[in-house]
Amino acid sequence: MKEDKKPTTPKFNIYWLYGAIVFALLGMSLFGGSESWQSISKTNISNFEKYLNAGDVSEVTVIRNQSSVRVSISPDALTKSEHEGVNSKNILGQENTQGPHYQFEVGSLELFEEKLEKARNNGISFRLEFITIENRWVDALIGFLPIIIIIGVWIFIMRRMSGGAGGGAGGQIFNIGKSKAKLYDKDVDVKVTFKDVAGLEGAKEEIQEIVDFLKNPTKYTVLGGKIPKGALLVGSPGTGKTLLAKAVAGEAKVPFFSLSGSDFVEMFVGVGASRVRDLFKQAKDKSPSIIFIDEIDAIGRARGKSNMTGSNDERENTLNQLLTEMDGFGTNTNVIIIAATNRADVLDKALMRAGRFDRQIYVDLPDLNERREIFKVHLKPIKAIKSLDVDFLAKQTPGFSGADIANVCNEAALIAARKNKKAVGKEDFLNAVDRIVGGLEKKNKIITPEEKKTIAYHEAGHAIVSWLLEHAAPLVKVTIVPRGQSLGAAWYLPEERQIVRTEQMLDEMCAALGGRAAERVIFDKISTGALSDLEKVTRQARAMVSVYGLNDKIGNITYYDSSGQAEYNFTKPYSEDTAKKIDYEISQIIEKQYNRALDILNSSKDKLTQLADRLLEKEVIFKDDLENILGKRPFKTNEEKIQAAKATKATKATKATKATKATKAVKVKK
């Protein structure tokens, strides 16, 4: 049997009270006077004069403020036939013998008074009264109307400011201390799952385990372990930290609170700490739950750093409250905090300790295999040609983040649509990479023939030196079409290395200086076109000397501070003599590689001229053009070396298997 549902009583609404007050005031205004309860017949001044002259009138009441007159007929005259239509009863059914019985309006009260005086002088007897009718309730209402309007406007504004009709919690003045976190639970559909997160296998595994902690806590606590309280996602911009958090929101079957670190920051004192308390209160009420704070460095920056004016006291108070809530005296149970930042070096040490963020998950730039998986995810909604080589695209985008790859796919689709193609092809993706790396082509930019020739030899110098050096990145494409802020560009395919040796860095520096060296070899002059090249090689040489300890004169010393505290120091970590040595060694390294590039180009001057002429003719050349002029590159790439190592290993394994079989065969014969 189903239980009978109890009738739900309607909830009290304050507007009901407002309506009752309005109706009461209207009733009082309509029925406020005693006369309003009586029914009075209408007449005119002519009939009144007739009644007056006949002696039927017993009383005349003149209402000054209404320019009207009320007339009472004597009881004896009411029996006359001409007064049969008069109402002698009020609306309650009571006898109305006293009147008033008639009412009419007059144009001029002065003329009417003169008529009444004239009638009295003629011996007509009646009672005359002058009154002013006032409705006390209406007058009181009119008197209080300004106050009522002010109170009404105040109530309306307060209701709006308290969030009744203008946004969510925290956006209004009375909810300013409330958390701005957006809640994702079973009622909110989040479509991003771990299947949509390509690559990042290590980070994804850690995040999946945190979600599993909340789904099956006993699985981990039965052995005495404790659920981690927090995980910090650290990585470069665009690597997928926020995407991982979205996947957690889509996968977790627990409430998920999402907000940014800047949501705690407000101009009012104490608001940030109040929002932190409210956030953790909501999370604890809905525990087990997850809190995700994006860009936590907005409030998690190390305390006491660069505090010249004391302007960041409010931020520090917010951080103190966050530290207390994460692992204070009253610890929140079954609430896991996930945070993301690309500035882990500036975070406060108290925030990074175990017990608050037990795990630091590094989300690195994707490698070749991960880029391939990311391309597959972003190519799903794009109508690409069937023969599109995803491996080729992954190789063409070294150093690209997940966000960059998504941008490449979108830009390729836009380029194909601009050309009215029915599908996105390989050329569209290459153009998209060029557009993102170098900028928009500026074919209409005015360049003199002499400048164009200088640019052609400059880019040809880069191409030849990099082609002839073993550890330099192999060329993919060279163009002298202006793109972005550059007048020409060369695209290379750098090998992905986990460690870099000295000779590799020197070869890259030599290739970067090949452009200026080509100008010196051909024109015996140099130009300002090598600015970006000089900036690159200077940065590399400084890193070799002062960071990586790759210089024999300076020795195995590094002046790099990974904690980021050195930026707040006003002194260098080395003496003036050491600074002179560092500057001298940097200059020596750069000049040595520049002379090396000069030697390579002087020995290949005719090929340099051929390549520059080809560039001036076509404006864009590719790897095949270099092979036609310079021949095959005499060095193996890392991929070719890996394939050769695998082939050698397989050959050895095959020989070992054959030898084992031969040995067994000999034993059998014996």
WOTA-V598559 format. One line per field, one symbol per residue. ss: DSSP state (@ for helix, = for strand, . for the rest). A space follows every 10 residues. Layout:
ss: ???
This chain:
ss: .......... ...@@@@@@@ @@@@@@@@@@ ....@@@... ==..@@@@@@ @@@...==== ===@@@.=== ===...@@@. @@@.....=. ....=..... .====...@@ @@@@@@@@@@ @.....==== =....@@@@@ @@@@@@@@@@ @@@@@@@@@@ @......... ..@@@..... .===...... ...@@@.... @@@@@@@@@@ @@@@@.@@@@ @........= =====..... @@@@@@@@@@ @...====== @@@@...... @@@@@@@@@@ @@@@@...== ====..@@@@ =......... ..@@@@@@@@ @@@@@@@... ....====== =..@@@=.@@ @@......== ===....@@@ @@@@@@@@.. ...=.....@ @@@@@..... .@@@@@@@@@ @@@@@@@@.. ...=.@@@@@ @@@@@@@@.. =.......@@ @@@@@@@@@@ @@@@@@@@.. ...======. ..=..=..== ===....... .@@@@@@@@@ @@.@@@@@@@ @@@....@@@ @@@@@@@@@@ @@@@@@.... .......... ....@@@@.. .....@@@@@ @@@@@@@@@@ @@@@@@@@@@ @@@.@@@@@@ @@@@@@@@.= ==@@@@@@@@ .......@@@ @@@@@@@@@@ @@@@@@@@@@ @@@@@@@@@.
